[in-house]
């Protein structure tokens, strides 16, 4: 780890390079819902089969996140990112040759580890350490917004490529994109921002103290619904819109923009979520510099709960799809810079990546259940309604559990 001090500038090479790596990795990850119908239709699978593959990917991401964060903090961020990119690309290439549900489910473990190595737990930690105190929350918001930019790009690009080539070829293209992100490794130079007191702490001591802290447990529990809601929508929303939305007016605005089918609407809906989220995460990061992060998190989860309840109670039309996508999108990843910033503020920056990675496991448990239950209940009832209402309930739970968190720095004694 280098001993350079954080730059006083907002936009640093670390922020720019880390943001592009996040954008490319999340562009691929966000596109998996677009493959739901093509892959299931080609092999005659039930909806649950490919849903389980994506669910396993999310669970592997959650398991891998603290592991890759610890690798980054112990051996260097670049090594963690290289290992993650190799896992990611290998999983995509192997999945391109998969013809059974079991093969896709196994190779999505590699993809999940790859997302962990190139995702938030590793990148946000180095971005946070590279930022001056007055810019830290904002830089976390910008980096998170870069992931949203990938979400804008990924699903429409996947839909476009599927019109030109079969889905295995698209997976191969995406594997090349992930490997190309390694060209940005030279920008990831880690400055040392931990105090002498923090450097004297062992990782085990910091983790033990955090896990015994009720505030950390509340953060862990609260992040569950974020994963549940996001993964369910990412994996199932394109198919849901394709099958349940009212037809698109051939003379309307959407048709004039080139969106003429509900399948295209489903793909572009995920893109709209990402567009709204770019603004939402940056605003969340900015507000996190001035207001208690735990209160902002409670507001974000309350807003999500309201939007989800409204959407499921309203007949689905292209207009409601757009309104929901923009509204939910503005709150989509706003939780990430606030949660990461809250952990860094309470427990320090030295092991922020590992501590965030453990909390992120809760997020991915929610992701696993959201994706898996979406496919399971659809196959049982031909509807996603039950899964939506569970999402409403866990969102309300997360809003409540953030309120008692004490947003104060925990001082730890040297080992």
C-alpha positions in Angstrom: 0.0 0.0 0.0 1.4 3.4 -1.0 1.8 6.2 1.6 0.6 9.0 -0.7 -1.9 11.3 0.8 -5.4 11.7 -0.6 -5.8 14.3 -3.4 -7.7 17.5 -2.6 -9.3 17.2 -6.0 -12.7 15.6 -6.4 -11.9 13.8 -9.7 -8.8 11.7 -9.3 -7.3 9.0 -11.5 -8.5 6.4 -8.9 -12.1 7.7 -9.1 -12.1 7.8 -12.9 -10.4 4.4 -13.5 -12.5 2.8 -10.7 -15.7 4.2 -12.1 -15.0 2.9 -15.6 -14.2 -0.6 -14.3 -17.5 -0.5 -12.3 -19.4 0.7 -15.4 -18.2 -2.1 -17.6 -18.7 -4.8 -15.1 -22.2 -3.7 -14.2 -23.1 -3.3 -17.8 -22.6 -7.0 -18.2 -24.2 -8.0 -14.9 -27.3 -5.8 -15.5 -28.0 -7.5 -18.8 -28.7 -11.0 -17.5 -32.5 -10.4 -17.3 -32.6 -9.8 -21.1 -31.3 -13.4 -21.6 -34.1 -14.9 -19.4 -36.6 -15.6 -22.2 -34.1 -16.4 -25.1 -32.2 -19.1 -23.1 -35.3 -20.6 -21.4 -37.1 -20.7 -24.8 -34.2 -22.3 -26.7 -33.8 -25.2 -24.2 -37.5 -25.5 -23.1 -36.6 -24.7 -19.5 -39.0 -23.6 -16.8 -38.5 -19.9 -15.7 -37.0 -21.1 -12.4 -34.0 -22.8 -14.1 -32.3 -19.7 -15.5 -33.6 -17.7 -12.5 -31.8 -20.1 -10.2 -28.5 -19.5 -12.2 -28.8 -15.8 -11.7 -29.7 -16.3 -8.1 -26.6 -18.4 -7.5 -24.6 -15.7 -9.3 -25.9 -13.2 -6.8 -25.2 -15.4 -3.8 -21.6 -16.2 -5.1 -21.2 -12.4 -5.4 -22.1 -11.9 -1.8 -19.8 -14.7 -0.6 -17.0 -13.4 -2.7 -17.3 -9.8 -1.8 -15.6 -9.9 1.6 -13.1 -12.3 0.3 -12.0 -10.1 -2.6 -12.1 -7.0 -0.4 -9.8 -8.8 2.1 -7.5 -9.8 -0.8 -7.4 -6.2 -1.9 -6.6 -4.9 1.6 -4.0 -7.6 2.3 -2.3 -8.0 -1.1 -3.3 -5.0 -3.2 -6.4 -3.9 -5.0 -4.9 -4.6 -8.5 -4.5 -8.3 -7.7 -8.1 -8.5 -6.5 -9.4 -6.9 -9.7 -7.3 -9.1 -12.0 -8.5 -12.2 -10.2 -12.1 -11.0 -10.4 -11.9 -10.2 -14.1 -10.5 -13.6 -14.9 -13.3 -15.3 -12.9 -15.9 -13.1 -14.6 -14.6 -13.7 -18.2 -14.2 -17.5 -17.6 -17.7 -17.8 -16.2 -19.1 -16.0 -19.3 -17.2 -18.1 -21.8 -18.1 -21.4 -20.1 -21.7 -20.4 -19.8 -21.7 -19.7 -23.6 -21.2 -23.4 -24.1 -23.6 -24.5 -21.4 -26.7 -26.4 -22.5 -28.1 -27.6 -19.2 -29.5 -25.7 -16.2 -26.8 -27.3 -14.0 -24.0 -26.0 -16.2 -25.4 -22.5 -16.2 -25.8 -22.6 -12.4 -22.3 -23.9 -11.8 -20.6 -21.3 -14.1 -22.6 -18.5 -12.6 -20.6 -19.1 -9.4 -17.6 -18.0 -11.3 -19.4 -15.0 -12.7 -20.6 -14.0 -9.2 -17.0 -14.2 -7.9 -16.0 -12.1 -10.9 -18.6 -9.4 -10.1 -17.3 -9.4 -6.5 -13.7 -8.8 -7.6 -14.5 -6.0 -10.0 -17.4 -4.5 -8.0 -18.4 -2.2 -5.2 -16.6 -3.9 -2.3 -13.2 -3.6 -3.9 -13.6 -0.4 -5.9 -15.5 1.7 -3.4 -12.9 1.0 -0.7 -10.0 2.3 -2.8 -12.1 5.3 -4.1 -13.0 6.2 -0.5 -9.4 6.0 0.7 -8.2 8.1 -2.2 -10.7 10.9 -1.5 -10.2 13.8 0.9 -12.6 13.8 3.9 -14.8 16.6 2.4 -15.2 14.7 -0.9 -15.5 11.1 0.3 -19.3 10.8 0.3 -19.6 12.5 -3.0 -16.9 10.4 -4.7 -18.6 7.2 -3.4 -21.8 8.5 -5.0 -20.0 9.2 -8.3 -18.4 5.7 -8.4 -21.8 4.1 -7.6 -23.4 6.2 -10.3 -20.9 4.8 -12.8 -22.3 1.4 -12.0 -25.7 2.8 -12.9 -24.3 4.1 -16.2 -23.3 0.5 -16.9 -26.9 -0.5 -16.2 -28.1 2.1 -18.8 -25.8 0.6 -21.4 -25.9 -3.1 -20.7 -29.5 -4.3 -21.3 -30.1 -2.3 -24.5 -26.7 -3.4 -25.9 -27.5 -7.0 -25.0 -30.9 -6.6 -26.7 -29.3 -5.1 -29.8 -26.6 -7.8 -30.0 -29.2 -10.5 -29.6 -30.7 -9.2 -32.9 -27.3 -9.7 -34.6 -26.0 -12.9 -33.1 -27.0 -15.9 -30.9 -26.8 -15.4 -27.1 -23.6 -17.5 -26.7 -21.8 -15.1 -29.0 -23.1 -12.2 -26.9 -21.6 -13.8 -23.8 -18.2 -14.1 -25.6 -18.3 -10.4 -26.5 -19.1 -9.5 -22.9 -16.2 -11.7 -21.7 -13.9 -9.5 -23.9 -15.3 -6.3 -22.4 -14.6 -7.5 -18.9 -11.0 -8.3 -19.7 -10.6 -5.0 -21.5 -11.3 -3.2 -18.2 -7.9 -4.4 -16.9 -6.3 -1.8 -19.1 -7.3 0.7 -16.3 -5.4 -1.1 -13.6 -2.5 1.5 -13.6 -5.0 4.1 -12.2 -5.7 2.1 -9.1 -3.0 3.4 -6.8 -4.0 3.1 -3.2 -3.1 6.0 -0.9 -2.7 5.5 2.9 -5.3 7.4 4.8 -5.6 5.4 7.9 -4.4 7.0 11.1 -1.5 5.5 13.1 -4.1 4.2 15.6 -6.1 2.5 12.8 -2.9 0.9 11.4 -2.2 -0.7 14.8 -5.5 -2.6 14.6 -5.5 -6.2 13.2 -8.3 -7.1 10.8 -9.6 -9.8 13.2 -9.8 -7.2 16.0 -11.7 -4.7 13.8 -14.1 -7.4 12.5 -14.8 -8.8 16.0 -15.5 -5.3 17.4 -17.9 -4.5 14.5 -19.8 -7.8 14.6 -20.4 -7.3 18.3 -21.7 -3.8 17.7 -25.6 -3.6 17.4 -25.2 -0.7 14.9 -23.3 -3.0 12.5 -26.0 -5.7 12.9 -28.7 -3.2 12.0 -26.8 -2.1 8.9 -26.4 -5.7 7.9 -30.1 -6.5 8.3 -31.2 -3.3 6.6 -29.2 -4.0 3.4 -31.1 -7.3 2.8 -34.1 -5.6 1.2 -31.9 -3.6 -1.2 -30.5 -6.8 -2.7 -34.0 -8.4 -2.8 -35.6 -5.6 -4.7 -32.8 -4.8 -7.1 -32.0 -8.4 -8.1 -35.6 -9.3 -8.6 -36.2 -6.3 -10.8 -33.0 -6.7 -12.7 -33.6 -10.4 -13.4 -37.4 -10.5 -13.9 -38.6 -7.0 -14.9 -37.8 -7.3 -18.6 -39.7 -10.6 -18.8 -42.5 -9.2 -16.6 -43.0 -6.1 -18.8 -42.8 -8.2 -22.0 -45.6 -10.4 -20.9 -47.8 -8.2 -18.7 -47.6 -4.6 -20.2 -50.4 -3.2 -22.3 -49.3 -2.9 -26.0 -47.3 0.1 -27.1 -49.2 2.6 -29.2 -47.8 2.4 -32.7 -48.4 6.1 -33.2 -47.1 7.2 -29.7 -43.9 8.7 -28.5 -42.2 5.4 -27.7 -42.8 4.0 -31.2 -41.3 7.2 -32.6 -38.2 6.5 -30.4 -37.9 3.0 -31.8 -39.5 1.1 -29.0 -42.3 -0.8 -30.7 -42.6 -4.1 -28.7 -43.0 -4.8 -25.0 -39.8 -6.8 -25.2 -37.9 -3.7 -26.2 -39.8 -1.7 -23.5 -38.6 -4.2 -20.8 -35.0 -3.8 -21.8 -35.2 -0.1 -22.0 -37.0 0.1 -18.6 -33.8 -1.3 -17.0 -31.9 1.3 -18.8 -34.2 4.1 -17.5 -33.7 2.8 -14.0 -29.9 3.3 -14.6 -30.4 6.8 -16.0 -32.4 7.9 -13.0 -30.0 6.2 -10.7 -27.0 8.2 -12.0 -28.6 11.4 -10.6 -30.0 9.6 -7.6 -26.7 8.2 -6.4 -24.8 11.4 -6.9 -27.4 13.4 -5.0 -27.4 10.7 -2.2 -23.6 11.0 -2.1 -23.8 14.8 -1.8 -26.5 14.7 0.9 -24.4 12.2 2.8 -21.8 15.0 3.4 -24.4 17.1 5.1 -27.1 14.9 6.8 -27.1 11.8 8.9 -26.6 8.8 6.5 -28.9 6.5 8.6 -31.8 9.0 8.2 -31.2 9.3 4.4 -31.2 5.5 4.2 -34.5 5.3 6.0 -36.0 7.8 3.5 -34.6 5.9 0.5 -36.2 2.6 1.7 -39.5 4.3 2.4 -39.5 5.7 -1.1 -38.8 2.3 -2.6 -41.6 0.8 -0.6 -44.1 3.4 -1.8 -43.1 3.0 -5.5 -43.3 -0.8 -5.4 -46.7 -0.8 -3.7 -48.1 1.8 -6.2 -46.8 -0.1 -9.2 -48.3 -3.5 -8.3 -51.6 -1.9 -7.5 -51.8 -0.1 -10.8 -52.6 -1.7 -14.2 -49.4 -2.0 -16.1 -49.1 0.3 -19.2 -46.0 1.7 -21.0 -46.5 4.9 -19.0 -46.6 3.2 -15.6 -43.5 1.2 -16.6 -41.6 4.4 -17.4 -42.8 6.2 -14.2 -41.8 3.3 -12.0 -38.5 2.9 -13.7 -37.6 6.6 -13.2 -38.9 6.7 -9.6 -37.4 3.4 -8.5 -34.3 4.3 -10.4 -33.7 7.5 -8.5 -33.5 5.4 -5.3 -31.9 2.3 -6.9 -28.3 2.4 -5.7 -28.6 5.5 -3.5 -28.2 3.0 -0.6 -24.7 2.0 -1.7 -22.7 5.3 -1.1 -24.7 5.9 2.1 -24.1 2.4 3.5 -20.4 2.4 2.5 -19.9 5.9 3.8 -21.7 5.0 7.1 -19.4 2.0 7.6 -16.3 4.1 6.9 -17.5 6.8 9.2 -18.2 4.5 12.1 -15.4 2.0 11.8 -12.7 3.8 9.9 -11.2 3.4 6.4 -8.5 0.8 7.0 -10.8 -2.2 6.6 -13.8 -0.5 5.1 -13.8 -2.8 2.1 -14.0 -6.0 4.2 -16.6 -4.6 6.6 -18.7 -3.4 3.7 -18.2 -6.8 2.0 -19.7 -8.6 5.0 -22.7 -6.3 5.1 -23.0 -6.8 1.3 -23.4 -10.5 1.9 -26.8 -9.7 3.5 -27.6 -7.7 0.3 -26.8 -10.8 -1.8 -28.8 -13.1 0.4 -31.7 -10.8 -0.5 -30.6 -10.9 -4.1 -30.6 -14.7 -4.2 -34.1 -14.9 -2.7 -35.5 -12.2 -4.9 -34.3 -13.8 -8.1 -35.0 -17.4 -7.1 -38.5 -16.7 -5.6 -39.3 -14.6 -8.7 -38.8 -17.7 -10.9 -40.3 -20.2 -8.4 -43.5 -18.2 -7.8 -43.9 -17.4 -11.5 -43.8 -21.1 -12.3 -46.3 -21.9 -9.5 -48.8 -19.1 -10.0 -48.0 -17.6 -13.4 -47.6 -14.2 -11.6 -45.0 -12.2 -9.8 -47.5 -10.6 -7.4 -46.4 -12.5 -4.3 -42.7 -11.6 -4.8 -43.6 -7.9 -5.3 -45.5 -7.8 -2.0 -42.7 -9.5 -0.1 -40.4 -6.8 -1.5 -42.8 -4.1 -0.2 -42.6 -5.7 3.3 -38.9 -6.0 3.5 -38.4 -2.5 2.2 -40.6 -1.2 5.0 -38.5 -3.3 7.5 -35.3 -1.7 6.2 -36.7 1.8 6.6 -37.4 1.1 10.3 -34.2 -0.7 11.3 -32.0 2.2 10.2 -33.6 4.7 12.5 -32.0 3.5 15.8 -28.4 3.3 14.4 -26.0 5.5 16.3 -23.9 7.3 13.7 -20.8 7.9 15.9 -17.2 6.8 15.4 -16.2 3.6 17.2 -12.8 4.0 18.8 -10.9 0.7 19.0 -7.9 -0.1 21.2 -4.7 -1.2 19.7 -4.0 -4.9 19.5 
